[in-house]
Amino acid sequence: MKTLTVRITAELQIPDDWELVEHASGMTVLKIGDQFVDFDITPLATTQDDPDAEWSDDDQGLVGEVLDCVTGLDADLDLAYHQ
């Protein structure tokens, strides 16, 4: 087996009424209205080998196979205010 490390950084411009809160599970999450949002990884796949290929997570068997290989995942949420 080999170890593949994937680092994902995303920056979102969000409305002022969205907020970071501590969920009852102890995780810091994004609160949008009455919904709590955490970030995770979803593998996308295609069978097309061309620049305009369409990628999706429709193949749930493949997605599950890839996710079963994940041994650790961490998403840190940090909020910065801009004027």
Secondary structure, DSSP 8 states (H G I E B T S, - for coil): ---------------TT-EEEE-TTS-EEEEETTEEE-------B-S--STT---BS--HHHHHHHHHT--------------
